[in-house]
């Protein structure tokens, strides 16, 4: 990944983590976190670890809710491969959070593949902001 893309991704994730998850949430609104992945790799980066540590802490402070891990990809592969890749990234996040004390049974994994991009692109385009896992922490009814 280009250095500028990595910095942009980290700033977007850090901003989302701080501005959304750092605030008191309105009743029924989940806390949100987001981490990004390098192309072709389901590896949790150092930048992502900081955000996932915050997500684990937020959950463990109030473990009554649930976590939904939603995997996403860019449009650089075929749709079925992208769905599998998005699930593999969500599994990597699950494994990381589990190692930080979050019960596996509290996490639900969803794979959207390339269906819900943050940045709309043409087919075949690599876009770092679309290779992500969104972490939503809340009550079952507040998670979509």
Residue pairs with C-beta under 8 A, 6 or more apart in sequence:
1 9
1 38
1 39
1 128
5 128
6 45
6 47
6 128
8 128
8 129
9 36
9 47
9 128
9 129
10 36
10 47
12 34
12 36
12 129
13 33
13 34
13 35
13 36
13 47
13 48
13 51
14 50
14 51
16 32
16 33
16 34
17 32
17 33
17 34
17 51
17 54
17 55
20 31
20 32
20 33
21 31
21 32
21 33
21 54
21 55
21 58
21 137
25 31
25 138
28 138
28 139
28 141
28 142
29 138
29 142
30 65
30 68
30 136
30 137
30 138
30 139
30 142
30 143
31 55
31 58
31 136
31 137
31 138
32 134
32 135
32 136
32 137
33 51
33 52
33 54
33 55
33 58
33 134
33 135
33 137
34 51
34 132
34 133
34 134
34 135
35 44
35 45
35 47
35 48
35 51
35 52
35 93
35 132
35 133
35 135
36 45
36 47
36 48
36 128
36 129
36 131
36 132
37 43
37 45
37 48
37 89
37 128
37 131
37 132
37 133
38 45
38 128
38 131
39 74
39 76
39 126
39 128
39 131
42 85
42 88
42 89
42 91
42 92
43 92
44 52
44 92
44 93
44 96
48 93
49 96
52 93
52 96
52 97
52 100
52 135
53 100
55 67
55 97
55 135
55 137
56 97
56 100
56 101
56 102
58 137
59 65
59 67
59 97
59 102
59 106
59 137
60 100
60 101
60 102
63 103
63 106
64 139
65 106
65 137
65 138
65 139
66 106
66 107
66 108
66 137
66 138
66 139
66 140
66 143
67 97
67 102
67 106
67 107
67 108
67 135
67 136
67 137
68 107
68 108
68 109
68 110
68 134
68 135
68 136
68 143
69 90
69 93
69 94
69 97
69 107
69 108
69 109
69 110
69 133
69 134
69 135
70 90
70 110
70 111
70 112
70 133
70 134
70 135
70 136
71 85
71 86
71 87
71 88
71 89
71 90
71 109
71 110
71 111
71 112
71 113
71 132
71 133
72 86
72 89
72 112
72 113
72 114
72 116
72 117
72 118
72 130
72 131
72 132
72 133
72 134
73 82
73 83
73 85
73 86
73 89
73 113
73 114
73 130
73 131
74 82
74 114
74 117
74 121
74 125
74 126
74 127
74 128
74 130
74 131
75 82
75 114
75 117
75 121
75 122
75 123
75 124
75 125
75 127
75 130
76 124
76 125
76 126
77 85
77 114
79 113
79 114
80 113
82 113
82 114
83 111
83 112
83 113
83 114
84 111
85 113
86 111
86 112
86 113
86 114
86 133
87 109
87 111
89 131
89 132
89 133
90 109
90 110
90 111
90 133
91 109
92 133
93 133
93 135
94 104
94 107
94 109
97 107
97 135
98 104
98 107
108 143
114 130
117 127
117 129
117 130
118 127
118 129
118 130
118 132
119 127
119 129
119 130
121 127
121 130
136 142
136 143
136 144
